[in-house]
Amino acid sequence: MAETVPDAGSAGLQNRSSRPHTVANKTMAHQIGAIGRLRRDYRLTGAEIGAKLGLARSTVAGCV
């Protein structure tokens, strides 16, 4: 549970990142390798790679 200002004292007033520490649905390494291989060896588009691997086109675009 998050600390409130009285609980944390002056440290609770400091700016801190809201970025998550982990990504729950991170693209797996073997998928990233397959995306790169299909792009490089077969010159496929993001939509074609996504259809072949069952991934969204935006996921493919984020890995290229």
mmJSON file of the N, C-alpha and C atoms, coordinates in Angstrom:
{"data_MODEL":{"atom_site":{
"group_PDB":["ATOM","ATOM","ATOM","ATOM","ATOM","ATOM","ATOM","ATOM","ATOM","ATOM","ATOM","ATOM","ATOM","ATOM","ATOM","ATOM","ATOM","ATOM","ATOM","ATOM","ATOM","ATOM","ATOM","ATOM","ATOM","ATOM","ATOM","ATOM","ATOM","ATOM","ATOM","ATOM","ATOM","ATOM","ATOM","ATOM","ATOM","ATOM","ATOM","ATOM","ATOM","ATOM","ATOM","ATOM","ATOM","ATOM","ATOM","ATOM","ATOM","ATOM","ATOM","ATOM","ATOM","ATOM","ATOM","ATOM","ATOM","ATOM","ATOM","ATOM","ATOM","ATOM","ATOM","ATOM","ATOM","ATOM","ATOM","ATOM","ATOM","ATOM","ATOM","ATOM","ATOM","ATOM","ATOM","ATOM","ATOM","ATOM","ATOM","ATOM","ATOM","ATOM","ATOM","ATOM","ATOM","ATOM","ATOM","ATOM","ATOM","ATOM","ATOM","ATOM","ATOM","ATOM","ATOM","ATOM","ATOM","ATOM","ATOM","ATOM","ATOM","ATOM","ATOM","ATOM","ATOM","ATOM","ATOM","ATOM","ATOM","ATOM","ATOM","ATOM","ATOM","ATOM","ATOM","ATOM","ATOM","ATOM","ATOM","ATOM","ATOM","ATOM","ATOM","ATOM","ATOM","ATOM","ATOM","ATOM","ATOM","ATOM","ATOM","ATOM","ATOM","ATOM","ATOM","ATOM","ATOM","ATOM","ATOM","ATOM","ATOM","ATOM","ATOM","ATOM","ATOM","ATOM","ATOM","ATOM","ATOM","ATOM","ATOM","ATOM","ATOM","ATOM","ATOM","ATOM","ATOM","ATOM","ATOM","ATOM","ATOM","ATOM","ATOM","ATOM","ATOM","ATOM","ATOM","ATOM","ATOM","ATOM","ATOM","ATOM","ATOM","ATOM","ATOM","ATOM","ATOM","ATOM","ATOM","ATOM","ATOM","ATOM","ATOM","ATOM","ATOM","ATOM","ATOM","ATOM","ATOM","ATOM","ATOM","ATOM"],
"id":[1,2,3,4,5,6,7,8,9,10,11,12,13,14,15,16,17,18,19,20,21,22,23,24,25,26,27,28,29,30,31,32,33,34,35,36,37,38,39,40,41,42,43,44,45,46,47,48,49,50,51,52,53,54,55,56,57,58,59,60,61,62,63,64,65,66,67,68,69,70,71,72,73,74,75,76,77,78,79,80,81,82,83,84,85,86,87,88,89,90,91,92,93,94,95,96,97,98,99,100,101,102,103,104,105,106,107,108,109,110,111,112,113,114,115,116,117,118,119,120,121,122,123,124,125,126,127,128,129,130,131,132,133,134,135,136,137,138,139,140,141,142,143,144,145,146,147,148,149,150,151,152,153,154,155,156,157,158,159,160,161,162,163,164,165,166,167,168,169,170,171,172,173,174,175,176,177,178,179,180,181,182,183,184,185,186,187,188,189,190,191,192],
"type_symbol":["N","C","C","N","C","C","N","C","C","N","C","C","N","C","C","N","C","C","N","C","C","N","C","C","N","C","C","N","C","C","N","C","C","N","C","C","N","C","C","N","C","C","N","C","C","N","C","C","N","C","C","N","C","C","N","C","C","N","C","C","N","C","C","N","C","C","N","C","C","N","C","C","N","C","C","N","C","C","N","C","C","N","C","C","N","C","C","N","C","C","N","C","C","N","C","C","N","C","C","N","C","C","N","C","C","N","C","C","N","C","C","N","C","C","N","C","C","N","C","C","N","C","C","N","C","C","N","C","C","N","C","C","N","C","C","N","C","C","N","C","C","N","C","C","N","C","C","N","C","C","N","C","C","N","C","C","N","C","C","N","C","C","N","C","C","N","C","C","N","C","C","N","C","C","N","C","C","N","C","C","N","C","C","N","C","C","N","C","C","N","C","C"],
"label_atom_id":["N","CA","C","N","CA","C","N","CA","C","N","CA","C","N","CA","C","N","CA","C","N","CA","C","N","CA","C","N","CA","C","N","CA","C","N","CA","C","N","CA","C","N","CA","C","N","CA","C","N","CA","C","N","CA","C","N","CA","C","N","CA","C","N","CA","C","N","CA","C","N","CA","C","N","CA","C","N","CA","C","N","CA","C","N","CA","C","N","CA","C","N","CA","C","N","CA","C","N","CA","C","N","CA","C","N","CA","C","N","CA","C","N","CA","C","N","CA","C","N","CA","C","N","CA","C","N","CA","C","N","CA","C","N","CA","C","N","CA","C","N","CA","C","N","CA","C","N","CA","C","N","CA","C","N","CA","C","N","CA","C","N","CA","C","N","CA","C","N","CA","C","N","CA","C","N","CA","C","N","CA","C","N","CA","C","N","CA","C","N","CA","C","N","CA","C","N","CA","C","N","CA","C","N","CA","C","N","CA","C","N","CA","C","N","CA","C","N","CA","C","N","CA","C"],
"label_alt_id":[null,null,null,null,null,null,null,null,null,null,null,null,null,null,null,null,null,null,null,null,null,null,null,null,null,null,null,null,null,null,null,null,null,null,null,null,null,null,null,null,null,null,null,null,null,null,null,null,null,null,null,null,null,null,null,null,null,null,null,null,null,null,null,null,null,null,null,null,null,null,null,null,null,null,null,null,null,null,null,null,null,null,null,null,null,null,null,null,null,null,null,null,null,null,null,null,null,null,null,null,null,null,null,null,null,null,null,null,null,null,null,null,null,null,null,null,null,null,null,null,null,null,null,null,null,null,null,null,null,null,null,null,null,null,null,null,null,null,null,null,null,null,null,null,null,null,null,null,null,null,null,null,null,null,null,null,null,null,null,null,null,null,null,null,null,null,null,null,null,null,null,null,null,null,null,null,null,null,null,null,null,null,null,null,null,null,null,null,null,null,null,null],
"label_comp_id":["MET","MET","MET","ALA","ALA","ALA","GLU","GLU","GLU","THR","THR","THR","VAL","VAL","VAL","PRO","PRO","PRO","ASP","ASP","ASP","ALA","ALA","ALA","GLY","GLY","GLY","SER","SER","SER","ALA","ALA","ALA","GLY","GLY","GLY","LEU","LEU","LEU","GLN","GLN","GLN","ASN","ASN","ASN","ARG","ARG","ARG","SER","SER","SER","SER","SER","SER","ARG","ARG","ARG","PRO","PRO","PRO","HIS","HIS","HIS","THR","THR","THR","VAL","VAL","VAL","ALA","ALA","ALA","ASN","ASN","ASN","LYS","LYS","LYS","THR","THR","THR","MET","MET","MET","ALA","ALA","ALA","HIS","HIS","HIS","GLN","GLN","GLN","ILE","ILE","ILE","GLY","GLY","GLY","ALA","ALA","ALA","ILE","ILE","ILE","GLY","GLY","GLY","ARG","ARG","ARG","LEU","LEU","LEU","ARG","ARG","ARG","ARG","ARG","ARG","ASP","ASP","ASP","TYR","TYR","TYR","ARG","ARG","ARG","LEU","LEU","LEU","THR","THR","THR","GLY","GLY","GLY","ALA","ALA","ALA","GLU","GLU","GLU","ILE","ILE","ILE","GLY","GLY","GLY","ALA","ALA","ALA","LYS","LYS","LYS","LEU","LEU","LEU","GLY","GLY","GLY","LEU","LEU","LEU","ALA","ALA","ALA","ARG","ARG","ARG","SER","SER","SER","THR","THR","THR","VAL","VAL","VAL","ALA","ALA","ALA","GLY","GLY","GLY","CYS","CYS","CYS","VAL","VAL","VAL"],
"label_asym_id":["A","A","A","A","A","A","A","A","A","A","A","A","A","A","A","A","A","A","A","A","A","A","A","A","A","A","A","A","A","A","A","A","A","A","A","A","A","A","A","A","A","A","A","A","A","A","A","A","A","A","A","A","A","A","A","A","A","A","A","A","A","A","A","A","A","A","A","A","A","A","A","A","A","A","A","A","A","A","A","A","A","A","A","A","A","A","A","A","A","A","A","A","A","A","A","A","A","A","A","A","A","A","A","A","A","A","A","A","A","A","A","A","A","A","A","A","A","A","A","A","A","A","A","A","A","A","A","A","A","A","A","A","A","A","A","A","A","A","A","A","A","A","A","A","A","A","A","A","A","A","A","A","A","A","A","A","A","A","A","A","A","A","A","A","A","A","A","A","A","A","A","A","A","A","A","A","A","A","A","A","A","A","A","A","A","A","A","A","A","A","A","A"],
"label_entity_id":["1","1","1","1","1","1","1","1","1","1","1","1","1","1","1","1","1","1","1","1","1","1","1","1","1","1","1","1","1","1","1","1","1","1","1","1","1","1","1","1","1","1","1","1","1","1","1","1","1","1","1","1","1","1","1","1","1","1","1","1","1","1","1","1","1","1","1","1","1","1","1","1","1","1","1","1","1","1","1","1","1","1","1","1","1","1","1","1","1","1","1","1","1","1","1","1","1","1","1","1","1","1","1","1","1","1","1","1","1","1","1","1","1","1","1","1","1","1","1","1","1","1","1","1","1","1","1","1","1","1","1","1","1","1","1","1","1","1","1","1","1","1","1","1","1","1","1","1","1","1","1","1","1","1","1","1","1","1","1","1","1","1","1","1","1","1","1","1","1","1","1","1","1","1","1","1","1","1","1","1","1","1","1","1","1","1","1","1","1","1","1","1"],
"label_seq_id":[1,1,1,2,2,2,3,3,3,4,4,4,5,5,5,6,6,6,7,7,7,8,8,8,9,9,9,10,10,10,11,11,11,12,12,12,13,13,13,14,14,14,15,15,15,16,16,16,17,17,17,18,18,18,19,19,19,20,20,20,21,21,21,22,22,22,23,23,23,24,24,24,25,25,25,26,26,26,27,27,27,28,28,28,29,29,29,30,30,30,31,31,31,32,32,32,33,33,33,34,34,34,35,35,35,36,36,36,37,37,37,38,38,38,39,39,39,40,40,40,41,41,41,42,42,42,43,43,43,44,44,44,45,45,45,46,46,46,47,47,47,48,48,48,49,49,49,50,50,50,51,51,51,52,52,52,53,53,53,54,54,54,55,55,55,56,56,56,57,57,57,58,58,58,59,59,59,60,60,60,61,61,61,62,62,62,63,63,63,64,64,64],
"pdbx_PDB_ins_code":[null,null,null,null,null,null,null,null,null,null,null,null,null,null,null,null,null,null,null,null,null,null,null,null,null,null,null,null,null,null,null,null,null,null,null,null,null,null,null,null,null,null,null,null,null,null,null,null,null,null,null,null,null,null,null,null,null,null,null,null,null,null,null,null,null,null,null,null,null,null,null,null,null,null,null,null,null,null,null,null,null,null,null,null,null,null,null,null,null,null,null,null,null,null,null,null,null,null,null,null,null,null,null,null,null,null,null,null,null,null,null,null,null,null,null,null,null,null,null,null,null,null,null,null,null,null,null,null,null,null,null,null,null,null,null,null,null,null,null,null,null,null,null,null,null,null,null,null,null,null,null,null,null,null,null,null,null,null,null,null,null,null,null,null,null,null,null,null,null,null,null,null,null,null,null,null,null,null,null,null,null,null,null,null,null,null,null,null,null,null,null,null],
"Cartn_x":[0.843,0.0,0.883,0.455,1.239,1.312,2.458,2.622,2.02,1.421,0.901,1.983,1.783,2.786,3.107,2.119,2.48,3.299,3.036,3.781,5.217,5.42,6.73,7.527,6.911,7.61,7.928,9.047,9.411,9.771,10.165,10.473,9.217,8.04,6.797,6.437,7.103,6.837,7.735,8.732,9.669,9.009,9.409,8.924,9.531,8.731,9.252,8.523,9.147,8.629,7.343,6.411,5.187,5.292,6.478,6.709,6.613,5.921,5.842,7.215,7.432,8.706,8.821,7.7,7.7,6.612,6.716,5.699,5.072,3.776,3.096,3.0,2.837,2.635,3.786,4.975,6.174,6.315,6.733,6.941,8.132,7.947,8.982,10.151,11.316,12.549,12.469,11.867,11.797,10.868,9.856,8.986,9.722,10.512,11.286,12.283,12.917,13.84,13.146,11.948,11.183,10.756,10.368,9.989,11.171,12.327,13.522,13.919,13.825,14.186,13.237,11.934,10.963,11.131,11.418,11.612,12.87,13.942,15.248,15.323,14.922,15.104,14.028,12.791,11.688,11.089,11.585,11.129,9.617,9.041,7.606,7.238,6.013,5.521,5.105,4.863,4.418,3.105,2.184,0.89,1.071,1.942,2.19,2.854,3.814,4.493,3.5,2.678,1.68,0.72,0.286,-0.634,0.04,1.302,2.031,2.242,2.577,2.925,1.751,0.616,-0.527,-0.359,0.348,0.583,-0.088,-0.336,-0.885,0.187,-0.25,0.679,1.446,0.78,1.439,2.539,2.358,3.384,4.602,4.359,5.453,6.188,5.445,6.061,6.919,6.509,7.273,8.58,8.693,9.888,10.883,10.46,11.331,12.229],
"Cartn_y":[-1.18,0.0,1.237,2.289,3.511,4.214,4.81,5.563,6.953,7.456,8.817,9.763,11.06,12.054,11.973,11.89,11.793,10.547,9.425,8.195,8.283,8.894,8.925,10.17,11.138,12.369,13.188,13.907,14.765,13.95,12.703,11.851,11.587,11.65,11.442,12.581,13.724,14.882,14.929,14.061,14.056,13.516,14.051,13.533,12.164,11.268,9.956,9.487,8.604,8.124,7.336,7.499,6.703,5.514,5.333,4.222,2.902,1.917,0.623,-0.056,-0.836,-1.531,-2.726,-3.339,-4.481,-4.317,-5.087,-5.097,-6.488,-6.549,-7.832,-8.594,-7.899,-8.563,-8.271,-8.413,-8.138,-9.146,-8.662,-9.529,-10.441,-11.737,-12.718,-12.636,-13.017,-12.909,-13.707,-14.897,-15.696,-15.039,-14.301,-13.583,-12.412,-11.708,-10.588,-11.087,-12.233,-12.825,-13.215,-13.796,-14.195,-12.981,-11.907,-10.672,-10.138,-10.062,-9.577,-10.449,-11.757,-12.697,-12.569,-12.497,-12.37,-11.044,-9.992,-8.676,-8.678,-9.208,-9.173,-10.161,-11.4,-12.442,-12.433,-12.098,-12.197,-10.843,-9.775,-8.413,-8.271,-8.899,-8.832,-7.522,-7.068,-5.866,-6.229,-5.204,-5.436,-6.194,-5.869,-6.559,-8.035,-8.316,-9.706,-10.503,-9.884,-10.558,-10.823,-9.833,-9.993,-11.131,-11.229,-12.301,-13.665,-13.762,-15.032,-15.487,-14.539,-14.881,-14.759,-14.241,-14.068,-12.909,-11.87,-10.686,-9.474,-8.459,-7.22,-6.491,-5.74,-4.974,-3.96,-3.387,-2.416,-3.075,-4.335,-5.058,-5.267,-5.643,-5.854,-4.538,-3.451,-2.143,-1.694,-2.037,-1.668,-2.443,-3.56,-4.399,-4.171,-3.485,-3.323,-2.136],
"Cartn_z":[0.0,0.0,0.0,-0.641,-0.74,0.608,0.852,2.094,1.916,2.966,2.928,3.404,3.19,3.576,5.068,5.973,7.398,7.728,7.031,7.296,6.79,5.616,4.997,5.366,5.981,6.328,5.097,5.118,3.978,2.744,2.917,1.765,0.935,1.567,0.852,-0.077,0.07,-0.782,-2.012,-2.07,-3.186,-4.451,-5.601,-6.878,-7.121,-7.645,-8.013,-9.267,-9.964,-11.235,-11.034,-11.981,-11.955,-12.908,-13.51,-14.44,-13.687,-14.252,-13.579,-13.5,-12.481,-12.314,-13.256,-13.609,-14.506,-15.559,-16.626,-17.674,-17.678,-17.445,-17.31,-18.629,-19.729,-21.016,-21.982,-21.49,-22.28,-23.426,-24.595,-25.75,-25.46,-25.656,-25.326,-26.301,-25.833,-26.62,-27.915,-27.882,-29.108,-30.132,-29.668,-30.594,-31.229,-30.448,-30.975,-32.017,-31.748,-32.716,-34.004,-33.879,-35.065,-35.872,-35.193,-35.888,-36.69,-36.066,-36.755,-37.928,-37.741,-38.809,-40.009,-39.74,-40.828,-41.571,-40.832,-41.45,-42.319,-41.771,-42.443,-43.61,-43.38,-44.39,-45.471,-45.08,-46.032,-46.399,-45.784,-46.08,-45.944,-44.906,-44.683,-43.988,-44.214,-43.535,-42.11,-41.298,-39.927,-39.868,-40.778,-40.806,-41.18,-42.131,-42.545,-41.427,-40.751,-39.64,-38.509,-38.206,-37.162,-37.458,-38.714,-39.104,-38.983,-39.383,-39.307,-37.864,-36.987,-35.603,-34.633,-35.107,-34.226,-33.262,-33.706,-32.886,-33.528,-32.74,-33.269,-34.073,-35.081,-35.911,-35.058,-34.057,-33.178,-32.344,-31.963,-31.216,-32.104,-33.358,-34.314,-34.539,-34.716,-34.949,-33.779,-32.578,-31.388,-31.247,-31.932,-31.811,-32.947,-33.985,-35.156,-34.977],
"occupancy":[1.0,1.0,1.0,1.0,1.0,1.0,1.0,1.0,1.0,1.0,1.0,1.0,1.0,1.0,1.0,1.0,1.0,1.0,1.0,1.0,1.0,1.0,1.0,1.0,1.0,1.0,1.0,1.0,1.0,1.0,1.0,1.0,1.0,1.0,1.0,1.0,1.0,1.0,1.0,1.0,1.0,1.0,1.0,1.0,1.0,1.0,1.0,1.0,1.0,1.0,1.0,1.0,1.0,1.0,1.0,1.0,1.0,1.0,1.0,1.0,1.0,1.0,1.0,1.0,1.0,1.0,1.0,1.0,1.0,1.0,1.0,1.0,1.0,1.0,1.0,1.0,1.0,1.0,1.0,1.0,1.0,1.0,1.0,1.0,1.0,1.0,1.0,1.0,1.0,1.0,1.0,1.0,1.0,1.0,1.0,1.0,1.0,1.0,1.0,1.0,1.0,1.0,1.0,1.0,1.0,1.0,1.0,1.0,1.0,1.0,1.0,1.0,1.0,1.0,1.0,1.0,1.0,1.0,1.0,1.0,1.0,1.0,1.0,1.0,1.0,1.0,1.0,1.0,1.0,1.0,1.0,1.0,1.0,1.0,1.0,1.0,1.0,1.0,1.0,1.0,1.0,1.0,1.0,1.0,1.0,1.0,1.0,1.0,1.0,1.0,1.0,1.0,1.0,1.0,1.0,1.0,1.0,1.0,1.0,1.0,1.0,1.0,1.0,1.0,1.0,1.0,1.0,1.0,1.0,1.0,1.0,1.0,1.0,1.0,1.0,1.0,1.0,1.0,1.0,1.0,1.0,1.0,1.0,1.0,1.0,1.0,1.0,1.0,1.0,1.0,1.0,1.0],
"B_iso_or_equiv":[0.0,0.0,0.0,0.0,0.0,0.0,0.0,0.0,0.0,0.0,0.0,0.0,0.0,0.0,0.0,0.0,0.0,0.0,0.0,0.0,0.0,0.0,0.0,0.0,0.0,0.0,0.0,0.0,0.0,0.0,0.0,0.0,0.0,0.0,0.0,0.0,0.0,0.0,0.0,0.0,0.0,0.0,0.0,0.0,0.0,0.0,0.0,0.0,0.0,0.0,0.0,0.0,0.0,0.0,0.0,0.0,0.0,0.0,0.0,0.0,0.0,0.0,0.0,0.0,0.0,0.0,0.0,0.0,0.0,0.0,0.0,0.0,0.0,0.0,0.0,0.0,0.0,0.0,0.0,0.0,0.0,0.0,0.0,0.0,0.0,0.0,0.0,0.0,0.0,0.0,0.0,0.0,0.0,0.0,0.0,0.0,0.0,0.0,0.0,0.0,0.0,0.0,0.0,0.0,0.0,0.0,0.0,0.0,0.0,0.0,0.0,0.0,0.0,0.0,0.0,0.0,0.0,0.0,0.0,0.0,0.0,0.0,0.0,0.0,0.0,0.0,0.0,0.0,0.0,0.0,0.0,0.0,0.0,0.0,0.0,0.0,0.0,0.0,0.0,0.0,0.0,0.0,0.0,0.0,0.0,0.0,0.0,0.0,0.0,0.0,0.0,0.0,0.0,0.0,0.0,0.0,0.0,0.0,0.0,0.0,0.0,0.0,0.0,0.0,0.0,0.0,0.0,0.0,0.0,0.0,0.0,0.0,0.0,0.0,0.0,0.0,0.0,0.0,0.0,0.0,0.0,0.0,0.0,0.0,0.0,0.0,0.0,0.0,0.0,0.0,0.0,0.0],
"pdbx_formal_charge":[null,null,null,null,null,null,null,null,null,null,null,null,null,null,null,null,null,null,null,null,null,null,null,null,null,null,null,null,null,null,null,null,null,null,null,null,null,null,null,null,null,null,null,null,null,null,null,null,null,null,null,null,null,null,null,null,null,null,null,null,null,null,null,null,null,null,null,null,null,null,null,null,null,null,null,null,null,null,null,null,null,null,null,null,null,null,null,null,null,null,null,null,null,null,null,null,null,null,null,null,null,null,null,null,null,null,null,null,null,null,null,null,null,null,null,null,null,null,null,null,null,null,null,null,null,null,null,null,null,null,null,null,null,null,null,null,null,null,null,null,null,null,null,null,null,null,null,null,null,null,null,null,null,null,null,null,null,null,null,null,null,null,null,null,null,null,null,null,null,null,null,null,null,null,null,null,null,null,null,null,null,null,null,null,null,null,null,null,null,null,null,null],
"auth_seq_id":[1,1,1,2,2,2,3,3,3,4,4,4,5,5,5,6,6,6,7,7,7,8,8,8,9,9,9,10,10,10,11,11,11,12,12,12,13,13,13,14,14,14,15,15,15,16,16,16,17,17,17,18,18,18,19,19,19,20,20,20,21,21,21,22,22,22,23,23,23,24,24,24,25,25,25,26,26,26,27,27,27,28,28,28,29,29,29,30,30,30,31,31,31,32,32,32,33,33,33,34,34,34,35,35,35,36,36,36,37,37,37,38,38,38,39,39,39,40,40,40,41,41,41,42,42,42,43,43,43,44,44,44,45,45,45,46,46,46,47,47,47,48,48,48,49,49,49,50,50,50,51,51,51,52,52,52,53,53,53,54,54,54,55,55,55,56,56,56,57,57,57,58,58,58,59,59,59,60,60,60,61,61,61,62,62,62,63,63,63,64,64,64],
"auth_comp_id":["MET","MET","MET","ALA","ALA","ALA","GLU","GLU","GLU","THR","THR","THR","VAL","VAL","VAL","PRO","PRO","PRO","ASP","ASP","ASP","ALA","ALA","ALA","GLY","GLY","GLY","SER","SER","SER","ALA","ALA","ALA","GLY","GLY","GLY","LEU","LEU","LEU","GLN","GLN","GLN","ASN","ASN","ASN","ARG","ARG","ARG","SER","SER","SER","SER","SER","SER","ARG","ARG","ARG","PRO","PRO","PRO","HIS","HIS","HIS","THR","THR","THR","VAL","VAL","VAL","ALA","ALA","ALA","ASN","ASN","ASN","LYS","LYS","LYS","THR","THR","THR","MET","MET","MET","ALA","ALA","ALA","HIS","HIS","HIS","GLN","GLN","GLN","ILE","ILE","ILE","GLY","GLY","GLY","ALA","ALA","ALA","ILE","ILE","ILE","GLY","GLY","GLY","ARG","ARG","ARG","LEU","LEU","LEU","ARG","ARG","ARG","ARG","ARG","ARG","ASP","ASP","ASP","TYR","TYR","TYR","ARG","ARG","ARG","LEU","LEU","LEU","THR","THR","THR","GLY","GLY","GLY","ALA","ALA","ALA","GLU","GLU","GLU","ILE","ILE","ILE","GLY","GLY","GLY","ALA","ALA","ALA","LYS","LYS","LYS","LEU","LEU","LEU","GLY","GLY","GLY","LEU","LEU","LEU","ALA","ALA","ALA","ARG","ARG","ARG","SER","SER","SER","THR","THR","THR","VAL","VAL","VAL","ALA","ALA","ALA","GLY","GLY","GLY","CYS","CYS","CYS","VAL","VAL","VAL"],
"auth_asym_id":["A","A","A","A","A","A","A","A","A","A","A","A","A","A","A","A","A","A","A","A","A","A","A","A","A","A","A","A","A","A","A","A","A","A","A","A","A","A","A","A","A","A","A","A","A","A","A","A","A","A","A","A","A","A","A","A","A","A","A","A","A","A","A","A","A","A","A","A","A","A","A","A","A","A","A","A","A","A","A","A","A","A","A","A","A","A","A","A","A","A","A","A","A","A","A","A","A","A","A","A","A","A","A","A","A","A","A","A","A","A","A","A","A","A","A","A","A","A","A","A","A","A","A","A","A","A","A","A","A","A","A","A","A","A","A","A","A","A","A","A","A","A","A","A","A","A","A","A","A","A","A","A","A","A","A","A","A","A","A","A","A","A","A","A","A","A","A","A","A","A","A","A","A","A","A","A","A","A","A","A","A","A","A","A","A","A","A","A","A","A","A","A"],
"auth_atom_id":["N","CA","C","N","CA","C","N","CA","C","N","CA","C","N","CA","C","N","CA","C","N","CA","C","N","CA","C","N","CA","C","N","CA","C","N","CA","C","N","CA","C","N","CA","C","N","CA","C","N","CA","C","N","CA","C","N","CA","C","N","CA","C","N","CA","C","N","CA","C","N","CA","C","N","CA","C","N","CA","C","N","CA","C","N","CA","C","N","CA","C","N","CA","C","N","CA","C","N","CA","C","N","CA","C","N","CA","C","N","CA","C","N","CA","C","N","CA","C","N","CA","C","N","CA","C","N","CA","C","N","CA","C","N","CA","C","N","CA","C","N","CA","C","N","CA","C","N","CA","C","N","CA","C","N","CA","C","N","CA","C","N","CA","C","N","CA","C","N","CA","C","N","CA","C","N","CA","C","N","CA","C","N","CA","C","N","CA","C","N","CA","C","N","CA","C","N","CA","C","N","CA","C","N","CA","C","N","CA","C","N","CA","C","N","CA","C","N","CA","C","N","CA","C"],
"pdbx_PDB_model_num":[1,1,1,1,1,1,1,1,1,1,1,1,1,1,1,1,1,1,1,1,1,1,1,1,1,1,1,1,1,1,1,1,1,1,1,1,1,1,1,1,1,1,1,1,1,1,1,1,1,1,1,1,1,1,1,1,1,1,1,1,1,1,1,1,1,1,1,1,1,1,1,1,1,1,1,1,1,1,1,1,1,1,1,1,1,1,1,1,1,1,1,1,1,1,1,1,1,1,1,1,1,1,1,1,1,1,1,1,1,1,1,1,1,1,1,1,1,1,1,1,1,1,1,1,1,1,1,1,1,1,1,1,1,1,1,1,1,1,1,1,1,1,1,1,1,1,1,1,1,1,1,1,1,1,1,1,1,1,1,1,1,1,1,1,1,1,1,1,1,1,1,1,1,1,1,1,1,1,1,1,1,1,1,1,1,1,1,1,1,1,1,1]
}}}
